[in-house]
Amino acid sequence: MIFSDRHEQAFYHFSTVLFLLLLDVLLKLHILLVMNIAENLALLQKELPAHVRLIAVSKTMSPDLIRVAYDAGQRAFGENKVQELQVKQPVLPGDIEWHMIGHLQTNKVKYIVSFIHLIHSVDSLKLLSEINNEGGKINRIIDCLLQIRIAKEETKYGMPIATARELLETADFKGFKNVRLRGLMGMATFTDDTVQVTAEFKQLAGYFKDIKQRYFTGDNSFAELSMGMSGDYKHALDAGSTMVRIGSLIFGERNYNQ
């Protein structure tokens, strides 16, 4: 088929108009997304008590979206994969506080110790020992939380409270110079049963008080109780949480197929 100059001009004009319309739609969607993230953060900060820290869970989110939250004033971000941290940390502002909230393998510790602000997910003496060793290599003290298992699901990570007490009484732990325990972390069972969720959070709060009294009396740095996510943070707040880890209420639902 042979197109005349007039047809070519009409097609070019149509393509240009279509491109500009699509560009306008994408720009409006981007502006809406930016506004939504900023508004979501403002609403959450208004709702949270002054002593509670908001950790924006940015796993699977692009650096651009994290930057939107940063520009809205958010500084603490939580990731659950070392690989994502390695990609995002170098390209984002240096005053971001990066929190490791996912399961951490001992062989991955060395990649994050130079910049990580807080590791929430210490679930074994072996892991804590590796963090201490890697921190010693760069003369840095790494802040950590012990992850305690309170959920009923077998798939949830964390150590039993008895194991945590045993860890704190070992000679190895008492000899660590490059880790500092700041508190406990836990995840409640994923269920619609709010009575169960509340009971699990209160159980963790009780464990925190016991550990504090037994092992950290007078140590003001042992003060953090990281519990509560997008679906259950209000119950965690009622139980005494000092850190909530919230993602979808800030950034929207994640697309894990991206």
C-alpha positions as CSV (number, residue, x, y, z in Angstrom):
1,M,0.0,0.0,0.0
2,I,1.4,3.4,-1.0
3,F,0.7,6.4,1.4
4,S,0.5,9.9,0.1
5,D,2.2,12.8,1.8
6,R,-1.2,13.8,3.1
7,H,-1.7,10.4,4.7
8,E,1.8,10.5,6.2
9,Q,1.2,13.9,7.7
10,A,-2.1,12.8,9.1
11,F,-0.6,9.7,10.7
12,Y,2.3,11.7,12.1
13,H,-0.2,14.2,13.6
14,F,-2.3,11.5,15.1
15,S,0.8,9.8,16.6
16,T,2.0,13.0,18.1
17,V,-1.4,13.8,19.6
18,L,-1.6,10.3,21.0
19,F,1.9,10.5,22.5
20,L,1.1,13.9,24.2
21,L,-2.2,12.5,25.6
22,L,-0.4,9.5,27.0
23,L,2.4,11.7,28.4
24,D,-0.3,13.9,30.1
25,V,-2.0,10.9,31.6
26,L,1.3,9.5,33.0
27,L,2.3,12.9,34.4
28,K,-1.1,13.2,36.2
29,L,-0.7,9.7,37.5
30,H,2.8,10.5,38.8
31,I,1.6,13.7,40.5
32,L,-1.3,11.7,42.0
33,L,1.0,9.0,43.3
34,V,3.4,11.6,44.8
35,M,0.5,13.4,46.5
36,N,-0.9,10.1,47.8
37,I,2.4,9.0,49.3
38,A,2.9,12.4,51.0
39,E,-0.7,12.4,52.3
40,N,-0.4,8.8,53.5
41,L,2.7,9.7,55.5
42,A,1.1,12.8,57.0
43,L,-1.9,10.9,58.1
44,L,0.1,8.1,59.7
45,Q,2.5,10.6,61.5
46,K,-0.5,12.4,62.8
47,E,-2.0,9.2,64.2
48,L,1.2,7.8,65.8
49,P,2.2,8.8,69.3
50,A,5.3,11.0,69.5
51,H,7.4,8.2,70.9
52,V,6.6,5.8,68.1
53,R,8.9,5.6,65.1
54,L,7.5,5.0,61.6
55,I,9.6,2.6,59.5
56,A,8.4,2.9,55.9
57,V,8.7,-0.6,54.4
58,S,10.1,0.0,50.9
59,K,10.7,-3.5,49.8
60,T,10.1,-3.9,46.0
61,M,9.7,-0.1,45.7
62,S,11.9,1.7,43.3
63,P,14.4,4.3,44.4
64,D,12.2,7.0,42.7
65,L,9.2,6.1,45.0
66,I,11.5,6.0,48.0
67,R,12.7,9.5,47.1
68,V,9.1,10.7,47.0
69,A,8.6,9.5,50.6
70,Y,12.0,11.1,51.5
71,D,11.0,14.4,50.0
72,A,7.9,14.2,52.1
73,G,10.0,14.1,55.2
74,Q,10.4,10.3,55.8
75,R,13.9,9.2,56.8
76,A,13.6,5.6,58.1
77,F,13.1,2.9,55.5
78,G,12.8,-0.9,56.0
79,E,14.0,-3.5,53.5
80,N,13.9,-7.3,53.8
81,K,16.5,-8.3,51.2
82,V,20.2,-7.5,51.2
83,Q,20.2,-7.4,47.4
84,E,17.7,-4.5,47.4
85,L,19.6,-2.6,50.0
86,Q,22.8,-2.9,48.0
87,V,21.0,-1.4,45.0
88,K,19.1,1.4,46.7
89,Q,21.5,2.6,49.4
90,P,24.2,4.1,47.0
91,V,21.7,6.0,44.9
92,L,19.6,7.6,47.7
93,P,20.4,10.4,50.2
94,G,23.0,9.5,52.8
95,D,20.9,10.6,55.8
96,I,18.4,7.8,55.2
97,E,18.2,5.3,58.1
98,W,18.1,1.8,56.6
99,H,16.5,-0.9,58.7
100,M,16.9,-4.6,57.9
101,I,13.6,-6.1,58.7
102,G,13.7,-9.4,56.8
103,H,15.5,-12.7,57.5
104,L,19.2,-12.1,57.3
105,Q,21.7,-14.9,56.4
106,T,25.1,-14.8,58.0
107,N,26.9,-14.7,54.6
108,K,25.1,-11.5,53.7
109,V,25.9,-9.5,56.8
110,K,29.2,-8.1,55.4
111,Y,27.3,-6.3,52.7
112,I,25.3,-4.1,55.0
113,V,27.3,-3.5,58.2
114,S,28.9,-0.3,56.9
115,F,25.6,1.6,56.6
116,I,22.8,-0.3,58.3
117,H,21.0,1.7,61.0
118,L,19.2,-1.1,62.8
119,I,18.9,-4.9,62.2
120,H,15.5,-6.0,63.5
121,S,15.8,-9.7,62.6
122,V,18.5,-11.2,64.8
123,D,17.2,-14.8,65.4
124,S,20.3,-16.7,66.5
125,L,23.5,-16.4,68.4
126,K,25.3,-17.4,65.2
127,L,23.9,-14.4,63.4
128,L,24.6,-12.0,66.2
129,S,28.2,-13.3,66.4
130,E,28.7,-12.7,62.6
131,I,27.3,-9.2,62.9
132,N,29.7,-8.6,65.8
133,N,32.7,-9.9,63.8
134,E,31.9,-7.8,60.7
135,G,31.3,-4.8,62.8
136,G,34.7,-5.3,64.4
137,K,36.4,-5.3,61.0
138,I,35.3,-1.7,60.4
139,N,35.3,-0.5,64.0
140,R,31.5,0.0,64.1
141,I,28.9,-0.9,66.7
142,I,25.8,-2.4,65.0
143,D,22.4,-1.8,66.6
144,C,20.2,-4.9,66.7
145,L,16.9,-6.3,67.9
146,L,16.3,-9.9,68.9
147,Q,13.4,-11.3,66.8
148,I,11.1,-13.3,69.0
149,R,8.6,-15.7,67.6
150,I,5.1,-15.0,68.8
151,A,3.0,-16.1,65.8
152,K,1.4,-19.4,65.4
153,E,2.5,-19.9,61.8
154,E,5.5,-22.2,61.2
155,T,6.7,-20.0,58.4
156,K,7.4,-17.0,60.7
157,Y,11.1,-16.5,61.7
158,G,12.2,-15.7,65.2
159,M,13.6,-17.4,68.3
160,P,11.6,-18.7,71.3
161,I,11.9,-16.5,74.3
162,A,13.7,-19.2,76.2
163,T,16.4,-19.3,73.5
164,A,16.7,-15.5,73.7
165,R,17.3,-15.7,77.5
166,E,19.9,-18.5,76.9
167,L,21.7,-16.3,74.3
168,L,21.9,-13.3,76.7
169,E,23.5,-15.5,79.3
170,T,26.2,-16.9,77.1
171,A,29.9,-15.9,77.5
172,D,30.0,-15.3,73.8
173,F,27.3,-12.6,74.0
174,K,28.8,-11.0,77.0
175,G,32.1,-10.7,75.1
176,F,30.6,-9.0,72.0
177,K,32.0,-5.5,71.5
178,N,30.5,-4.5,68.2
179,V,26.8,-5.1,68.6
180,R,24.3,-3.3,70.8
181,L,20.9,-4.8,71.6
182,R,18.3,-2.1,71.4
183,G,15.2,-4.3,72.1
184,L,12.9,-6.9,70.6
185,M,11.0,-7.4,67.3
186,G,8.1,-9.7,66.6
187,M,5.3,-10.5,64.0
188,A,1.9,-11.5,65.0
189,T,-0.1,-14.3,63.3
190,F,-1.6,-13.3,60.0
191,T,-5.3,-13.6,60.9
192,D,-8.5,-11.6,61.2
193,D,-8.8,-12.7,64.8
194,T,-7.9,-9.4,66.5
195,V,-8.1,-10.9,69.9
196,Q,-5.3,-13.3,69.0
197,V,-3.2,-10.6,67.4
198,T,-3.6,-8.3,70.4
199,A,-2.7,-11.2,72.8
200,E,0.5,-12.0,70.8
201,F,1.6,-8.3,70.9
202,K,0.9,-8.1,74.6
203,Q,2.9,-11.3,75.1
204,L,5.9,-9.7,73.3
205,A,5.5,-6.6,75.4
206,G,5.7,-8.8,78.5
207,Y,8.8,-10.5,77.2
208,F,10.4,-7.1,76.6
209,K,9.7,-6.0,80.2
210,D,11.1,-9.2,81.5
211,I,14.3,-9.1,79.4
212,K,14.8,-5.4,80.3
213,Q,14.5,-6.1,84.0
214,R,16.7,-9.2,83.9
215,Y,19.5,-8.2,81.6
216,F,19.3,-4.4,80.8
217,T,18.4,-2.7,84.0
218,G,19.7,0.9,83.8
219,D,20.6,0.5,80.1
220,N,18.5,3.2,78.4
221,S,19.5,2.1,74.9
222,F,17.5,-1.1,75.4
223,A,14.2,0.6,74.7
224,E,12.7,-0.5,71.3
225,L,9.8,-2.8,70.7
226,S,9.3,-3.2,66.9
227,M,5.9,-4.7,66.2
228,G,3.0,-3.8,64.0
229,M,2.5,-3.6,60.3
230,S,-0.1,-2.1,57.9
231,G,-2.8,-4.5,58.9
232,D,-2.3,-4.7,62.7
233,Y,-0.3,-1.7,63.8
234,K,-3.1,-0.2,65.9
235,H,-3.2,-3.3,68.0
236,A,0.6,-3.1,68.3
237,L,0.4,0.5,69.5
238,D,-2.1,-0.5,72.2
239,A,0.3,-3.1,73.4
240,G,3.2,-0.7,73.6
241,S,5.1,-0.7,70.3
242,T,7.8,1.9,69.8
243,M,8.4,1.1,66.1
244,V,5.8,0.2,63.4
245,R,6.8,-1.2,60.0
246,I,4.3,0.0,57.5
247,G,4.5,-0.3,53.7
248,S,1.2,-0.7,51.8
249,L,-0.5,2.1,53.7
250,I,2.2,4.4,52.4
251,F,3.1,3.2,48.9
252,G,0.0,1.1,48.0
253,E,-0.2,-2.6,47.4
254,R,2.9,-4.2,46.0
255,N,3.3,-6.0,42.7
256,Y,5.6,-8.9,43.5
257,N,5.6,-9.9,39.8
258,Q,7.5,-6.8,38.7
